[in-house]
Amino acid sequence: MRGRFPEVLSNPEAQKLYDDAQNLLQQIVREKSLVARAVYGFFPANSTGDDLELYTDASRETVLTNFHFLRQQMDKPKGQFNHCLADYVAPKPPAGNQDPGSQDYIGAFAVSAGFGVQELCAKFEQDHDDYNSIMTKALADRLAEAFAEFLHKRARDEWGFGKSENLSEEELIREKYRGIRPAAGYPACPDHTEKWTLWRLLDAEKRAGIKLTESCAMWPGASVSGLYFSHPEAKYFGVGKIDRDQILDYQQRKGMDLAGVERWLGPYLNYEPEAEAKDLAPAAPAG
């Protein structure tokens, strides 16, 4: 159904759907059918080119892990530049430089509202109630997004700058606050495999019970994860198509085989991997 809430409720079918969802939500709350879990943290960090270095402590002497990002490669009007998420974290200073402006941080999180969804859906399906089974999954997805929004507000408050936001509910929904929380697999960082690093960093499966499948999907499905960037100019963007020169650089930065990188980023490649390989192959000898 097209339209924005609450104006969309002028449609009788939308109103019925909303009322049914509210009734089911009250049942879920009353019976405590679903369980929400989360893990998040803040880490000293600096950018190194298009990567981020995270450190074990504030001394920044020992690297804890790295996140790898991609940069836009599109033609832009004069005065504009191609974005990369690493641009929103202070660059790593030269050795021995104690510039306070380089003391930056990054946040990381994973939340889920999906624990109990399978069991509740199974009960509905046993009663041949597919409508409420589907509704349960939809509500769990919305609750996960709401949980991510709630935790982001808490993170901004703990960071300090969120306490003076004074934003209305409408402004919060429109993300008028400072900072972003991009997720691996989305346009600004399309590589799903960066979740492997995120899961190790947060120990998300042990701390929150949220797992990663072989395809880097989150289980339970009603889950959200990503990174917190606090830079006041940070914004969402799409990387767009990626040329082979950057893929080769990215593959080396990640320490991952080229075929694997191309497979994960296939929809974003600005070239055909097999065709590119043929073009670069040496010509067969004459005769």
C-alpha positions in Angstrom: 0.0 0.0 0.0 1.4 3.3 -1.0 1.4 6.3 1.4 3.0 7.5 4.6 1.9 6.9 8.1 -0.5 8.0 9.4 -2.1 9.4 6.3 -2.2 5.9 4.7 -4.7 4.9 7.3 -7.4 6.7 5.3 -7.4 3.5 3.2 -9.8 1.1 5.0 -7.6 -1.9 4.1 -4.6 -0.2 5.6 -6.5 0.6 8.8 -7.6 -3.0 9.1 -4.0 -4.2 8.6 -2.8 -1.7 11.2 -5.4 -2.8 13.7 -4.6 -6.5 13.2 -0.9 -5.8 13.7 -1.6 -3.8 16.9 -3.7 -6.6 18.3 -1.0 -9.2 17.6 1.7 -6.9 19.0 -0.3 -6.6 22.3 -0.6 -10.4 22.4 3.2 -10.7 21.8 3.9 -8.2 24.6 1.4 -9.8 27.0 2.7 -13.3 26.4 6.3 -12.3 26.1 6.5 -14.4 22.9 9.5 -12.6 21.4 12.8 -11.8 22.9 15.2 -9.0 21.9 18.9 -9.2 22.3 21.8 -6.9 21.4 25.5 -6.2 21.7 27.3 -3.0 20.9 30.6 -1.3 21.7 32.9 1.7 21.0 36.5 1.2 19.7 39.4 3.6 19.2 39.8 3.9 15.4 41.6 5.8 12.6 41.4 5.6 8.9 44.2 4.4 6.8 43.3 5.1 3.2 40.0 3.4 2.5 40.3 1.1 5.5 39.7 1.6 9.3 42.2 0.4 12.0 40.6 -0.4 15.3 42.8 -0.6 18.4 42.7 -2.6 21.6 42.8 0.5 23.8 43.2 4.2 23.9 47.0 4.0 23.5 46.3 3.0 19.9 49.5 0.9 19.9 48.0 -2.5 19.0 45.7 -3.0 16.1 42.6 -5.1 17.1 41.1 -5.5 13.6 40.4 -3.7 10.3 37.4 -2.8 8.3 37.7 -2.5 4.5 35.6 -0.1 2.4 35.0 0.8 -1.2 35.1 4.2 -2.8 32.7 5.6 -5.5 34.2 5.7 -9.0 31.8 7.8 -10.8 32.2 11.1 -12.7 31.0 14.0 -10.6 30.6 17.7 -11.1 33.5 19.9 -10.2 33.9 20.5 -6.5 32.3 17.1 -5.6 34.3 14.0 -4.6 33.8 10.3 -4.5 32.7 9.1 -1.1 34.1 6.3 1.1 33.0 5.5 4.6 36.6 5.7 5.8 36.4 9.5 5.0 34.3 9.9 8.2 37.0 8.7 10.6 40.1 10.8 11.4 43.2 9.7 9.5 45.9 7.8 11.4 48.6 10.4 12.4 52.3 9.9 11.7 54.2 7.9 14.3 54.7 10.0 17.4 52.1 12.6 16.6 49.8 13.1 19.6 47.3 15.4 17.9 44.1 15.2 19.9 42.1 15.7 16.7 43.2 12.2 15.6 41.7 10.5 18.6 38.6 9.1 16.9 36.3 6.2 17.6 33.9 3.9 15.8 30.9 2.1 17.1 29.6 -1.4 16.2 26.4 -3.2 16.9 24.1 -6.2 16.3 20.5 -6.4 17.4 17.7 -8.9 17.0 14.0 -9.1 17.9 13.6 -12.5 16.3 14.1 -14.9 19.1 10.8 -16.8 19.5 9.5 -16.0 16.0 9.9 -19.6 14.7 8.0 -21.0 17.7 5.2 -18.5 17.5 4.8 -18.9 13.7 4.7 -22.7 14.1 1.8 -22.3 16.5 -0.1 -20.2 14.1 0.6 -22.5 11.2 -0.5 -25.5 13.2 -3.9 -23.7 13.5 -3.7 -23.0 9.7 -3.4 -19.3 10.5 -1.0 -18.2 7.8 -2.1 -14.6 8.1 -0.8 -14.2 11.7 2.3 -16.2 10.9 3.2 -13.7 8.2 2.2 -10.9 10.4 4.5 -12.1 13.2 7.5 -12.1 10.8 6.6 -8.6 9.6 6.3 -7.3 13.2 9.6 -8.9 14.2 11.3 -7.1 11.3 9.8 -3.8 12.4 10.7 -4.4 16.0 14.3 -5.1 15.0 14.5 -1.8 13.1 12.9 0.0 16.1 15.5 -1.7 18.4 18.3 -0.5 16.1 16.9 3.0 16.2 16.6 2.9 20.0 20.2 1.6 20.5 21.6 4.2 18.1 20.0 6.9 20.2 21.5 5.3 23.3 24.9 5.2 21.5 24.7 8.9 20.5 23.9 9.8 24.1 26.8 7.8 25.5 29.0 9.4 22.8 27.9 12.8 24.2 26.5 14.7 21.3 23.1 12.9 21.3 22.1 14.5 24.7 21.4 17.8 23.0 19.5 16.6 20.0 16.0 17.5 21.2 14.5 15.9 18.1 10.8 15.2 17.5 9.6 11.7 16.7 9.1 12.8 13.1 12.7 14.1 13.0 14.1 10.9 14.5 12.2 8.8 11.8 13.7 11.1 9.1 17.2 10.5 10.7 17.9 14.2 11.3 20.3 13.3 14.0 24.1 13.4 13.7 25.8 10.3 12.5 24.9 7.2 10.5 24.8 3.4 11.0 25.6 1.7 7.7 25.3 -2.0 7.4 27.4 -4.4 5.4 25.6 -5.5 2.2 24.0 -2.1 1.7 24.9 0.5 -0.9 27.6 2.3 1.1 29.4 -0.9 2.0 28.1 -3.6 -0.3 30.5 -6.4 0.8 28.6 -8.8 3.1 31.8 -10.5 4.2 32.7 -7.5 6.4 30.1 -9.0 8.8 32.7 -11.7 9.5 34.9 -9.0 11.1 32.0 -7.4 12.9 31.0 -10.7 14.4 34.5 -11.4 15.6 34.8 -7.9 17.0 31.6 -8.1 19.0 31.6 -11.8 19.7 28.0 -11.4 18.6 27.0 -15.1 18.6 28.2 -15.7 22.1 27.1 -12.3 23.6 23.7 -12.0 21.8 23.0 -15.4 20.2 22.9 -13.8 16.7 24.5 -16.1 14.1 25.8 -15.7 10.6 25.0 -18.2 7.9 27.4 -19.2 5.2 25.9 -16.6 2.9 26.4 -13.9 5.7 22.7 -13.7 6.4 21.8 -13.1 10.0 19.9 -15.6 12.1 17.3 -14.9 13.5 16.2 -13.1 10.3 14.7 -10.2 12.3 18.2 -8.8 13.0 20.1 -5.6 12.1 23.9 -5.0 12.4 26.4 -2.3 11.4 28.8 0.4 12.4 28.2 3.7 14.1 29.9 6.8 12.5 29.7 10.0 14.5 31.2 12.5 12.0 28.7 15.5 11.7 29.0 15.3 7.9 28.5 11.6 7.6 25.8 10.6 5.2 24.5 7.5 3.4 25.5 7.0 -0.2 25.8 4.3 -2.8 29.2 3.1 -4.0 27.8 2.3 -7.4 29.8 0.4 -10.0 33.3 -0.7 -9.2 36.2 -0.9 -11.7 38.8 -3.6 -11.8 41.6 -1.5 -10.5 39.8 -0.9 -7.2 38.7 -4.6 -6.9 42.4 -5.6 -7.2 43.4 -3.1 -4.5 40.5 -4.1 -2.3 41.3 -7.8 -2.7 44.9 -7.1 -1.6 43.7 -5.0 1.4 41.4 -7.8 2.5 43.8 -10.6 1.9 41.1 -12.5 0.1 41.3 -14.3 -3.3 40.2 -12.3 -6.3 37.5 -14.8 -7.4 35.9 -14.7 -4.0 35.8 -10.9 -4.0 34.4 -10.8 -7.5 31.7 -13.4 -6.5 30.6 -11.4 -3.4 30.6 -8.1 -5.3 29.3 -9.4 -8.6 26.3 -7.0 -9.0 28.6 -4.0 -8.4 31.4 -4.9 -10.9 31.8 -2.5 -13.8 33.4 -5.4 -15.9 32.9 -9.0 -16.7 35.4 -11.0 -14.7 35.8 -13.8 -17.2 35.9 -11.5 -20.2 38.5 -9.3 -18.4 40.7 -12.3 -17.8 40.5 -13.3 -21.5 41.4 -9.7 -22.5 44.5 -9.8 -20.2 45.6 -13.3 -21.3 48.7 -13.5 -23.6 48.0 -14.1 -27.2 48.4 -17.7 -28.4 51.5 -18.3 -30.5 51.1 -18.1 -34.2 51.0 -21.4 -36.2 
